[in-house]
Amino acid sequence: MIQVSKPYLPKKEKYLKYIDYIYSNNYLTNNGPLLQKLEKSLQRYLGVENVILVSNGTIALNLVYRALNLTGNVITSPFSFVATTSSLVSDGLVPNFVDIDFNHLNIDVDRIASSINENTSAILPVHVFGNPCRVEDIQDIANKNDLKVIYDGAHAFGVKYNGESLLNYGDATTLSFHATKIFHTIEGGAIITRNNDLAQHIRYLINFGIEDEDNIPYIGTNAKMNEFEAAMGLAVLEDIDFIMKRRKEISEKYTDALKNLVTLQDTSSENNMELNHSYYPIILRSNEEMFSLRTFLNEHQVNPRRYFYPSLDTLPYLNSTQIMPNSRDISSRILCLPIYPDLKDVEQNTVINLITRFFNS
Ligand SMILES: *Cc1c(COP(=O)(O)O)cnc(C)c1O
């Protein structure tokens, strides 16, 4: 079966080099030398000021909410991975959904202002599939209404916007380094911020709220990344240029072959951008067409994924009265195709030929 994604494993020797180091110094976790090295390497690679490594991308979101003292409701996108919404709910915050732009698949910025109320404390947009949100417009709205901006940047690793890292926008951006993501540490995540005070506060929170030996002023948690995870990150980072290049090649080949058969996410912009090709979503004409294509591909050993489904405004535990028609519609007919560095040319050709056959039959 050709799966939608496959975790990237660097050559074993690359990883073992770091594991040998761990065995020689006996430092397994708690802000260890490999973690510090990875933070510095990522700062340089991404072009950002503070990288705080944590145990996963979901706790990264929770930590930012807590450090910024968010209350009440948070404006967010219903078209995302469930963690974007569930992390709010688990911290006692209420998601206030704003529907997505039909073409770009990101939160529709033109609808944000009218959704703000006296209990809104922040905006939590998602750079869906690595496609940048309208970050300047979002910041304008936030400034006018005294709101914080946190980006769920789980898909936005390495994306450039106006010649700099997209991750530099907002009060903070969170990343996920889960095994299936473009860059990974097996499990892991990070918080990116230009605010040094916020960065320091979060560093206390990930270590039980401990400030120093004698003071524990904050309600912290345990969100530490360990040295074995940092080792994987360092080994994967050695190959990042290859990973990015292969993804771009695969993405461009899909686009050449499929652009007249299916609808693609609109990634056009007046801004100068460099995307990361983290996913390859295709949008079918209807829910029925999506299901029949998926069945056809499954029968031929290809497993695309319904990503994102379901639309988050339908989560049962929210009992939400908000209905997001664009998000529900797109969720019902989107599939993500296999894209990962090890995908072989013949495998991609198989996927393309099958989809072409499906539409010509
Ligand atoms: C993967 C993902 C997360 C969660 O990250 P984990 O590291 O798996 O906890 C959050 N938001 C989005 C958009 C994601 O894709």
Ligand as a Chemical Component Dictionary entry (heavy atoms), coordinates in Angstrom:
data_LIG
# 
_chem_comp.id                   LIG 
_chem_comp.type                 NON-POLYMER 
_chem_comp.pdbx_formal_charge   0 
_chem_comp.three_letter_code    LIG 
# 
loop_
_chem_comp_atom.comp_id 
_chem_comp_atom.atom_id 
_chem_comp_atom.alt_atom_id 
_chem_comp_atom.type_symbol 
_chem_comp_atom.charge 
_chem_comp_atom.model_Cartn_x 
_chem_comp_atom.model_Cartn_y 
_chem_comp_atom.model_Cartn_z 
_chem_comp_atom.pdbx_ordinal 
LIG C1 C1 C 0 -0.026 17.672 13.785 1  
LIG C2 C2 C 0 -0.828 18.868 14.122 2  
LIG C3 C3 C 0 -1.009 19.305 15.453 3  
LIG C4 C4 C 0 -0.598 18.485 16.645 4  
LIG O1 O1 O 0 0.738  18.254 16.777 5  
LIG P1 P1 P 0 1.249  17.014 17.653 6  
LIG O2 O2 O 0 2.741  17.190 17.638 7  
LIG O3 O3 O 0 0.835  15.758 16.964 8  
LIG O4 O4 O 0 0.686  17.143 19.021 9  
LIG C5 C5 C 0 -1.679 20.504 15.670 10 
LIG N1 N1 N 0 -2.180 21.229 14.660 11 
LIG C6 C6 C 0 -2.057 20.829 13.369 12 
LIG C7 C7 C 0 -2.618 21.692 12.286 13 
LIG C8 C8 C 0 -1.396 19.631 13.059 14 
LIG O5 O5 O 0 -1.313 19.221 11.793 15 
# 
loop_
_chem_comp_bond.comp_id 
_chem_comp_bond.atom_id_1 
_chem_comp_bond.atom_id_2 
_chem_comp_bond.value_order 
_chem_comp_bond.pdbx_ordinal 
LIG C1 C2 SING 1  
LIG C2 C3 SING 2  
LIG C2 C8 DOUB 3  
LIG C3 C4 SING 4  
LIG C3 C5 DOUB 5  
LIG C4 O1 SING 6  
LIG O1 P1 SING 7  
LIG P1 O2 DOUB 8  
LIG P1 O3 SING 9  
LIG P1 O4 SING 10 
LIG C5 N1 SING 11 
LIG N1 C6 DOUB 12 
LIG C6 C7 SING 13 
LIG C6 C8 SING 14 
LIG C8 O5 SING 15 
# 
